[in-house]
Amino acid sequence: MLSVVEKTRLCVSQNTDAKKKSLLGQFLTPERIATFMAGLFPDSYEPCRLLDAGAGIGSLSAAFLERWHSGALNFKSVELDAYEIDKTLHPHLVQTLGKYRDNSNLFINIIENDFVLAATDSISNGLFSQKLEFYTHAILNPPYKKINSRSAHRLALRGAGIETVNLYSAFVALAVALAVPGGQIVAIIPRSFCNGPYYRPFRNFVFQRAVIRHMHLFESRNKAFKDDDVLQENIIIRLERAGQQGPIMVSTSTDDSFSDFEIHEHQFDQIVLPGDSEQFIHVPTIPEQSLKRCSVIRHSLSDIGINVSTGPVIDFRLQEHLRNMPEPGTVPLLYPGHFSSSGTIWPQPEIKKPNAIQRNSETEKWLYPNGFYCVVRRFSSKEERHRVVAGVVDPHLFDGMAVLGFENHLNVFHVNRSSLPEALAHGLAMFLNSTIVDENFRRFSGHTQVNATDLKQMKYPSRANLIELGEWAMKQAELTQLLIDEKLETLIE
C-alpha cells in the first residue's frame, strides 16, 4: 500500500504542468528511491544537522527521519534545514514533516529562500551575508536545469569559487562546501557529470574537498523518475567531506524496485584512472575481473596515428548549399541515417535529410577527400543496444567523387583529414561495435551522446591489432555481435 507521502508525490507530479517542471528542473523523489538513499548514511551518535536543498514535498527528509525513528541512526538530535523555493509545495512539505514535530529532539526549519543564492552568499563571506551553519548530513534530489552563463546564479557561484553549468551540480558542490569534515552527502543526480569538459571544474571542486564512498547506477535509463517521463540516466552518490579515499562500493539495479540489486567493491584507480587530467568518473557495471581484461587495450589514438573529429558540416549554417538529392556540382553529404548494420546506403530520400552538398568556395573547407573512414554516431537512441555505433565509409560507393561531406551528428576517424587504410577502418569499426567497448563506455558516459572528446579518451588495441581485426572482418560474409565478441576475445586473452 502506498504511503501518504507517496500518494501526495504522485498527485502533485500528475497535476503539475510540464512547463513548470522544466522551468524549475523539478522532479519529485519516489519513495523507494528516497528510502534507499536514506539507507546509505552510516550510523553516528553525534547531533545531526541535515540539509535537504530542493526539498519538494519532503520525501527525502521523511525517509531520513523514518530511519532515525526506527533506531537505525542513533543521533542525539536532528536539526533539519529544508529549502524549497516553490511556495505551492510548502503545504505538502509542512504536512509531510508535521508527522515528526512531536519529537523534542527534532528541530525543523522550512526555508523559502533560493538555496544557491543563500549558500553562495554565506560562502563568499560578504559584508552583509547571513552565515549558514555547517551540516553533518545532506540528502539531495537537486533541480536539473542548465545555468545561463550570465545569470545571477552563475555569477554567485563563480564568486564562491564554483564553476558549473547546471543547478544539480551547483547544489552538490554547495552541499560539499557547507559540510563539516566527515560530513556525509547523498544525492541522486544525472550521470552526465561523470565525463565531458563542461563538468571538469565541478569534478575538480568535489575531488579537492571530498571522497566517494558509494555509487548506485540504475541500468535502465528511464525508470528512476518514470512518472515524470525523465529519460536522463541517474546515479546515486555518497560523498564524504575531507575523508581519506579508499575502495568504493558500486551497486546496480535495473530500476527503483531494487529487485536485482548487486554490489561490488572497486579500487579508486578503477573509477578515476591515474594520470587522467579530465578526472573522468568510470562507473563499473561489471565485476573487477572483467575490467582487468581491458588493461591490454591501452593505446591512445595518437599512439596508433589516428585522429577523430566531429563532422564539420553544420547543415543549418550551410542551408543554401544543401540539396535533397545529388545533382551536377554536388558531392555526397553523409548523415547517421545513411549508416546501418547492413552497411552504407546512399542516397536515401526517405531519411528526410539532404543527401548532397554543393562543392564550391564556401563549402570546400568543410569537405574530406573520398576514401575509407570509420564513423560513429554522436547520438544513439534510448532503445539502442549499444551506445557506440560505428560504420565504415567505403569510397567505392562514391566512385567519381573527389570529396565527401560529413554532417555534424557524426564523429569521423581520419588521418590528418585524409582517409584511413581500408583494413584499419574496418578493424576500428569492429572494435568500437564490440560488447567490451560498450560496457567500458557506459562506465564513464551517462548519456546517449558520444562526443569526439569521449572517443579521444578511450584506449584502443595497437594499430597492428586493429589491422588484423579489419582483415579478418573483411573476409566475413556477415558480422554478428557474437562473431565480433568472440574474435575480440582471442585478441585480448
C-alpha positions as CSV (number, residue, x, y, z in Angstrom):
1,M,0.0,0.0,0.0
2,L,1.3,3.5,-0.9
3,S,2.2,5.8,2.0
4,V,0.6,9.2,2.4
5,V,3.9,10.9,1.1
6,E,4.0,8.7,-2.0
7,K,0.3,9.3,-2.8
8,T,1.0,13.1,-2.4
9,R,4.0,12.8,-4.7
10,L,2.0,11.1,-7.4
11,C,-0.8,13.6,-7.1
12,V,1.5,16.6,-7.3
13,S,3.5,15.2,-10.1
14,Q,0.5,14.3,-12.2
15,N,-1.1,17.7,-11.6
16,T,2.0,19.9,-12.2
17,D,2.3,21.4,-15.6
18,A,5.3,20.0,-17.6
19,K,6.5,23.6,-18.4
20,K,6.7,24.4,-14.7
21,K,8.6,21.2,-14.0
22,S,11.0,22.1,-16.8
23,L,11.3,25.7,-15.6
24,L,12.2,24.7,-12.0
25,G,14.0,21.5,-13.0
26,Q,11.7,19.9,-10.5
27,F,11.2,16.1,-10.3
28,L,10.0,14.7,-7.0
29,T,11.7,11.7,-5.5
30,P,9.8,8.3,-5.5
31,E,9.5,6.8,-2.0
32,R,11.6,3.7,-2.7
33,I,14.5,5.8,-4.0
34,A,14.2,8.1,-1.0
35,T,14.3,5.1,1.4
36,F,17.3,3.6,-0.4
37,M,19.2,7.0,-0.3
38,A,18.5,7.4,3.4
39,G,19.8,3.8,4.0
40,L,23.2,4.8,2.6
41,F,24.1,7.0,5.6
42,P,26.4,5.4,8.2
43,D,25.4,5.4,11.8
44,S,26.5,8.2,14.2
45,Y,25.9,9.2,17.8
46,E,26.6,12.9,17.3
47,P,23.9,15.6,16.9
48,C,22.8,15.8,13.2
49,R,22.4,18.9,11.2
50,L,20.6,17.8,8.0
51,L,20.3,19.7,4.7
52,D,17.6,18.9,2.2
53,A,18.0,21.5,-0.5
54,G,15.2,21.4,-3.0
55,A,13.1,19.5,-0.5
56,G,9.9,19.3,-2.7
57,I,7.2,17.7,-0.6
58,G,9.7,16.3,1.9
59,S,10.1,12.7,0.6
60,L,13.9,12.6,1.3
61,S,13.7,14.3,4.7
62,A,10.9,11.9,5.7
63,A,12.9,8.8,4.6
64,F,15.9,10.1,6.7
65,L,13.7,10.8,9.7
66,E,12.0,7.4,9.4
67,R,15.3,5.7,9.6
68,W,16.3,7.7,12.6
69,H,13.0,6.9,14.3
70,S,13.5,3.2,13.6
71,G,16.7,3.3,15.6
72,A,19.0,2.6,12.6
73,L,20.6,6.1,13.1
74,N,21.4,6.9,16.7
75,F,21.6,10.7,16.5
76,K,21.1,12.5,19.8
77,S,19.1,15.1,17.9
78,V,18.4,16.3,14.4
79,E,18.1,19.8,13.1
80,L,16.7,19.9,9.6
81,D,17.0,22.8,7.1
82,A,14.6,22.1,4.2
83,Y,15.0,24.6,1.4
84,E,12.1,24.8,-1.1
85,I,11.7,27.8,-3.4
86,D,8.3,26.7,-4.9
87,K,5.7,28.1,-2.5
88,T,3.0,25.8,-3.9
89,L,4.8,22.8,-2.4
90,H,5.1,24.3,1.1
91,P,1.7,23.0,2.4
92,H,2.7,19.5,1.3
93,L,6.1,19.9,2.9
94,V,4.6,21.1,6.1
95,Q,2.2,18.2,6.1
96,T,5.0,15.6,5.5
97,L,7.3,16.9,8.2
98,G,4.5,17.6,10.6
99,K,4.3,13.9,11.4
100,Y,7.7,14.2,13.2
101,R,7.2,17.5,15.1
102,D,6.3,15.8,18.4
103,N,9.9,14.7,18.8
104,S,11.5,17.1,21.2
105,N,15.0,16.3,19.8
106,L,13.9,17.3,16.2
107,F,14.1,20.9,15.0
108,I,12.7,21.7,11.6
109,N,13.3,24.8,9.5
110,I,11.4,25.2,6.3
111,I,13.2,27.8,4.3
112,E,11.7,29.6,1.2
113,N,15.0,31.2,0.1
114,D,16.8,30.4,-3.1
115,F,19.4,27.9,-1.9
116,V,22.1,28.8,-4.4
117,L,22.0,32.5,-3.6
118,A,21.8,31.9,0.2
119,A,24.7,29.4,0.2
120,T,27.0,31.3,-2.1
121,D,26.4,34.5,-0.1
122,S,27.4,32.7,3.0
123,I,30.5,31.0,1.4
124,S,31.6,34.3,-0.2
125,N,31.7,35.9,3.2
126,G,30.1,39.1,2.0
127,L,29.9,42.1,4.3
128,F,26.1,41.7,4.9
129,S,25.9,37.9,4.3
130,Q,24.0,35.7,6.6
131,K,26.2,32.9,7.8
132,L,24.8,29.4,7.3
133,E,25.6,26.7,9.8
134,F,27.7,23.8,8.6
135,Y,25.9,20.4,8.0
136,T,26.8,16.9,9.2
137,H,24.5,15.4,6.6
138,A,22.9,16.4,3.3
139,I,20.3,14.4,1.3
140,L,19.5,15.9,-2.2
141,N,17.5,15.5,-5.3
142,P,18.5,18.8,-6.8
143,P,16.9,20.5,-9.7
144,Y,18.0,19.6,-13.2
145,K,18.3,22.8,-15.1
146,K,21.1,24.5,-17.1
147,I,22.5,27.7,-15.7
148,N,22.8,30.6,-18.2
149,S,26.4,31.9,-18.3
150,R,25.3,35.4,-17.4
151,S,22.6,34.5,-14.8
152,A,22.6,35.6,-11.2
153,H,23.2,32.0,-10.2
154,R,26.2,31.6,-12.4
155,L,27.8,34.9,-11.1
156,A,27.1,34.0,-7.5
157,L,28.6,30.5,-7.9
158,R,31.6,31.9,-9.6
159,G,32.1,34.3,-6.7
160,A,32.1,31.3,-4.3
161,G,34.7,29.5,-6.4
162,I,32.3,27.1,-8.1
163,E,32.2,26.9,-11.9
164,T,29.5,24.7,-13.3
165,V,26.8,24.6,-15.9
166,N,23.8,23.0,-14.2
167,L,21.8,23.6,-11.0
168,Y,22.2,19.9,-9.9
169,S,26.0,20.1,-9.8
170,A,25.8,23.5,-8.2
171,F,23.6,22.1,-5.4
172,V,26.0,19.2,-4.8
173,A,29.1,21.5,-4.8
174,L,27.4,23.8,-2.3
175,A,26.5,20.9,-0.1
176,V,30.1,19.7,-0.1
177,A,31.3,23.3,0.7
178,L,28.8,23.5,3.6
179,A,29.7,20.1,5.1
180,V,31.8,19.6,8.2
181,P,34.8,17.3,8.0
182,G,33.4,13.8,7.8
183,G,30.1,15.2,6.7
184,Q,28.0,12.8,4.5
185,I,26.3,13.9,1.3
186,V,23.9,11.6,-0.6
187,A,22.4,12.8,-3.8
188,I,20.6,11.5,-6.8
189,I,21.8,13.3,-9.9
190,P,22.2,12.9,-13.7
191,R,25.2,10.8,-14.6
192,S,26.4,13.4,-17.1
193,F,28.8,15.0,-14.6
194,C,31.0,11.9,-14.8
195,N,32.6,12.9,-18.0
196,G,33.0,15.7,-20.6
197,P,34.7,19.0,-20.4
198,Y,31.8,21.0,-19.1
199,Y,31.8,19.3,-15.7
200,R,35.5,19.1,-15.3
201,P,35.6,22.2,-12.9
202,F,32.8,20.6,-10.9
203,R,34.7,17.3,-10.6
204,N,37.9,19.1,-9.6
205,F,36.0,21.1,-6.9
206,V,34.5,17.9,-5.4
207,F,37.7,15.8,-5.5
208,Q,39.6,18.6,-3.8
209,R,37.2,18.5,-0.9
210,A,35.5,15.1,-0.7
211,V,35.9,11.4,-1.4
212,I,33.4,9.0,-3.0
213,R,32.1,6.2,-0.7
214,H,29.3,4.7,-2.8
215,M,27.7,4.9,-6.2
216,H,24.5,3.3,-7.4
217,L,23.6,3.1,-11.0
218,F,20.1,2.4,-12.5
219,E,20.8,0.3,-15.5
220,S,17.5,1.4,-17.1
221,R,17.7,5.0,-18.4
222,N,14.1,5.9,-17.8
223,K,13.0,4.1,-14.6
224,A,14.2,6.3,-11.7
225,F,11.7,9.1,-12.4
226,K,9.4,7.2,-14.7
227,D,6.3,9.0,-13.5
228,D,7.8,12.3,-14.9
229,D,9.0,10.7,-18.2
230,V,12.6,11.6,-17.3
231,L,14.9,9.9,-19.8
232,Q,18.2,11.1,-18.2
233,E,20.3,8.4,-16.7
234,N,20.7,8.9,-13.0
235,I,23.2,7.9,-10.4
236,I,23.0,8.0,-6.6
237,I,26.3,9.0,-5.0
238,R,27.5,9.2,-1.4
239,L,30.4,11.7,-0.7
240,E,32.3,12.3,2.5
241,R,33.8,15.7,3.2
242,A,37.6,15.7,3.8
243,G,37.9,11.9,4.1
244,Q,40.7,9.5,3.0
245,Q,39.8,7.9,-0.3
246,G,39.6,4.2,-0.2
247,P,37.7,1.5,-2.1
248,I,34.3,2.5,-3.5
249,M,31.1,0.4,-3.2
250,V,29.3,0.3,-6.6
251,S,25.8,-1.1,-6.7
252,T,23.4,-1.5,-9.6
253,S,19.7,-2.3,-10.1
254,T,17.5,-2.1,-13.2
255,D,15.0,0.2,-11.5
256,D,13.7,1.6,-8.3
257,S,12.3,-1.8,-7.2
258,F,16.0,-2.8,-6.4
259,S,14.8,-6.4,-7.0
260,D,18.0,-7.3,-8.8
261,F,20.3,-5.3,-6.6
262,E,24.0,-6.1,-6.9
263,I,27.0,-4.6,-5.2
264,H,30.8,-4.8,-5.7
265,E,33.8,-3.1,-4.3
266,H,36.2,-1.4,-6.6
267,Q,39.5,0.4,-6.1
268,F,39.5,4.1,-6.7
269,D,42.0,3.8,-9.6
270,Q,39.4,1.7,-11.4
271,I,36.9,4.6,-11.0
272,V,39.2,7.6,-11.8
273,L,42.1,6.4,-13.9
274,P,45.6,7.5,-12.7
275,G,47.0,10.4,-14.7
276,D,43.7,11.4,-16.2
277,S,43.7,15.2,-16.2
278,E,40.0,15.2,-17.0
279,Q,39.2,13.1,-13.9
280,F,36.5,11.2,-15.7
281,I,34.5,9.0,-13.3
282,H,34.1,5.5,-14.6
283,V,31.2,3.6,-13.1
284,P,31.9,-0.1,-13.3
285,T,28.9,-2.3,-14.0
286,I,30.8,-5.5,-14.4
287,P,33.0,-7.3,-11.8
288,E,36.6,-6.4,-11.3
289,Q,37.9,-9.4,-13.1
290,S,36.2,-8.4,-16.3
291,L,37.7,-4.9,-16.1
292,K,41.2,-6.2,-15.7
293,R,41.0,-7.8,-19.1
294,C,40.6,-4.3,-20.6
295,S,44.1,-3.3,-19.5
296,V,45.6,-4.8,-22.7
297,I,43.6,-2.3,-24.7
298,R,46.0,0.5,-23.7
299,H,46.8,2.6,-26.8
300,S,45.7,6.2,-27.4
301,L,44.6,7.4,-30.8
302,S,47.8,9.3,-31.1
303,D,49.8,6.1,-30.4
304,I,48.1,4.5,-33.5
305,G,48.3,7.6,-35.7
306,I,44.6,8.3,-35.9
307,N,42.5,11.5,-35.4
308,V,38.8,11.8,-34.5
309,S,36.7,14.9,-35.2
310,T,33.1,15.9,-35.1
311,G,31.7,16.1,-38.6
312,P,32.3,19.6,-39.8
313,V,29.2,20.2,-41.9
314,I,26.6,22.0,-39.7
315,D,23.6,21.9,-42.0
316,F,21.6,24.9,-40.8
317,R,24.6,27.1,-41.3
318,L,25.1,25.9,-44.9
319,Q,21.4,25.6,-45.8
320,E,21.7,27.3,-49.1
321,H,24.3,24.8,-50.3
322,L,22.3,21.7,-49.4
323,R,20.4,19.6,-51.9
324,N,17.9,16.8,-51.3
325,M,19.4,14.6,-54.0
326,P,22.6,14.6,-55.9
327,E,22.9,16.8,-58.9
328,P,25.7,18.3,-61.1
329,G,28.1,20.3,-58.9
330,T,27.3,18.4,-55.7
331,V,29.1,15.8,-53.6
332,P,27.7,13.3,-51.1
333,L,26.6,14.6,-47.7
334,L,26.5,11.8,-45.1
335,Y,24.2,11.7,-42.0
336,P,23.9,9.0,-39.4
337,G,20.8,7.8,-41.3
338,H,23.0,6.7,-44.2
339,F,24.6,4.0,-42.0
340,S,23.1,0.8,-40.7
341,S,24.2,-2.7,-39.7
342,S,23.9,-3.7,-43.3
343,G,26.4,-1.0,-44.5
344,T,26.2,2.4,-46.0
345,I,23.2,3.3,-48.2
346,W,23.4,6.5,-50.2
347,P,21.4,8.4,-51.3
348,Q,18.4,7.8,-49.1
349,P,15.4,10.1,-49.9
350,E,13.4,8.5,-47.1
351,I,15.6,9.8,-44.3
352,K,14.3,13.4,-44.9
353,K,17.8,14.8,-44.8
354,P,19.8,16.4,-47.6
355,N,21.8,13.8,-49.5
356,A,24.2,16.2,-51.2
357,I,26.0,19.5,-50.7
358,Q,27.4,21.8,-53.4
359,R,31.1,21.9,-53.8
360,N,32.2,25.5,-54.1
361,S,34.5,28.0,-52.4
362,E,32.1,28.3,-49.4
363,T,31.9,24.6,-48.7
364,E,35.4,23.3,-49.8
365,K,37.0,23.7,-46.4
366,W,34.4,21.5,-44.7
367,L,34.9,18.5,-47.1
368,Y,37.1,15.5,-46.8
369,P,38.8,13.6,-49.6
370,N,36.9,10.5,-50.7
371,G,38.3,7.4,-49.0
372,F,37.9,4.9,-46.2
373,Y,36.8,6.3,-42.9
374,C,35.3,5.0,-39.6
375,V,32.3,7.0,-38.4
376,V,30.5,6.9,-35.1
377,R,27.0,8.4,-34.4
378,R,27.1,11.1,-31.9
379,F,23.6,10.1,-30.6
380,S,22.2,6.7,-30.0
381,S,18.5,6.2,-29.4
382,K,17.3,5.2,-25.9
383,E,16.2,1.8,-27.1
384,E,19.5,1.0,-29.0
385,R,21.5,-1.8,-27.5
386,H,24.9,-0.1,-27.9
387,R,26.0,3.5,-27.1
388,V,28.8,3.4,-29.6
389,V,27.5,2.6,-33.1
390,A,30.3,2.6,-35.8
391,G,30.3,2.2,-39.5
392,V,32.8,2.2,-42.4
393,V,32.7,4.7,-45.3
394,D,33.6,2.8,-48.5
395,P,34.8,5.1,-51.2
396,H,33.7,2.7,-54.0
397,L,30.1,3.7,-53.2
398,F,31.0,7.2,-54.3
399,D,33.1,6.4,-57.4
400,G,33.9,9.5,-59.3
401,M,33.5,11.8,-56.3
402,A,36.7,13.5,-55.1
403,V,35.4,14.7,-51.8
404,L,32.7,13.9,-49.2
405,G,30.7,15.9,-46.6
406,F,30.2,14.6,-43.0
407,E,27.4,16.1,-41.1
408,N,27.8,17.3,-37.5
409,H,25.9,14.3,-36.0
410,L,28.8,12.0,-37.0
411,N,32.2,11.6,-35.4
412,V,34.9,10.8,-38.1
413,F,38.1,8.8,-37.6
414,H,40.7,10.0,-40.1
415,V,44.4,10.7,-40.5
416,N,45.0,14.5,-40.6
417,R,41.7,14.9,-42.6
418,S,42.7,12.1,-45.0
419,S,41.3,8.6,-45.3
420,L,42.4,5.5,-43.3
421,P,43.9,2.3,-44.7
422,E,40.9,0.0,-45.6
423,A,41.8,-2.7,-43.0
424,L,42.3,-0.2,-40.3
425,A,38.9,1.4,-40.9
426,H,37.2,-2.0,-40.7
427,G,39.2,-3.0,-37.6
428,L,38.4,0.2,-35.8
429,A,34.7,-0.2,-36.6
430,M,34.7,-3.8,-35.4
431,F,36.4,-2.9,-32.2
432,L,34.1,0.0,-31.5
433,N,31.0,-2.2,-32.1
434,S,32.1,-4.8,-29.6
435,T,30.4,-5.5,-26.3
436,I,33.5,-4.8,-24.3
437,V,33.7,-1.3,-25.7
438,D,30.0,-0.7,-24.9
439,E,30.5,-1.9,-21.3
440,N,33.5,0.3,-20.7
441,F,32.0,3.3,-22.4
442,R,29.0,3.0,-20.1
443,R,31.3,3.2,-17.1
444,F,32.0,6.9,-17.7
445,S,29.2,8.1,-20.0
446,G,25.8,8.6,-18.6
447,H,24.1,10.0,-21.6
448,T,23.3,8.8,-25.2
449,Q,25.7,11.4,-26.7
450,V,29.1,10.1,-27.9
451,N,31.5,13.1,-28.3
452,A,34.8,13.2,-30.1
453,T,36.3,14.0,-26.7
454,D,34.9,10.7,-25.3
455,L,36.4,8.8,-28.2
456,K,39.8,10.5,-27.7
457,Q,39.8,9.5,-24.0
458,M,39.2,5.8,-24.8
459,K,42.0,3.3,-25.1
460,Y,42.4,1.1,-28.2
461,P,44.3,-2.0,-29.4
462,S,47.5,-1.4,-31.2
463,R,47.5,-0.3,-34.9
464,A,48.7,-3.8,-35.9
465,N,45.9,-5.5,-33.9
466,L,43.3,-3.2,-35.4
467,I,44.5,-4.0,-38.9
468,E,44.5,-7.7,-38.0
469,L,40.8,-7.4,-36.9
470,G,40.0,-5.5,-40.0
471,E,41.5,-8.0,-42.4
472,W,39.5,-10.7,-40.6
473,A,36.3,-8.7,-40.7
474,M,36.5,-8.1,-44.4
475,K,36.5,-11.8,-45.1
476,Q,33.3,-12.5,-43.1
477,A,30.1,-12.9,-45.0
478,E,28.2,-11.4,-42.1
479,L,29.5,-9.8,-38.9
480,T,27.2,-10.7,-36.0
481,Q,27.7,-9.4,-32.4
482,L,28.7,-12.9,-31.3
483,L,31.3,-13.2,-34.0
484,I,32.7,-9.7,-33.2
485,D,32.9,-10.5,-29.5
486,E,34.4,-14.0,-30.0
487,K,37.1,-12.6,-32.3
488,L,38.0,-9.8,-29.9
489,E,38.3,-12.4,-27.1
490,T,41.1,-14.2,-29.0
491,L,42.9,-10.9,-29.3
492,I,42.8,-9.8,-25.6
493,E,43.2,-13.1,-23.8
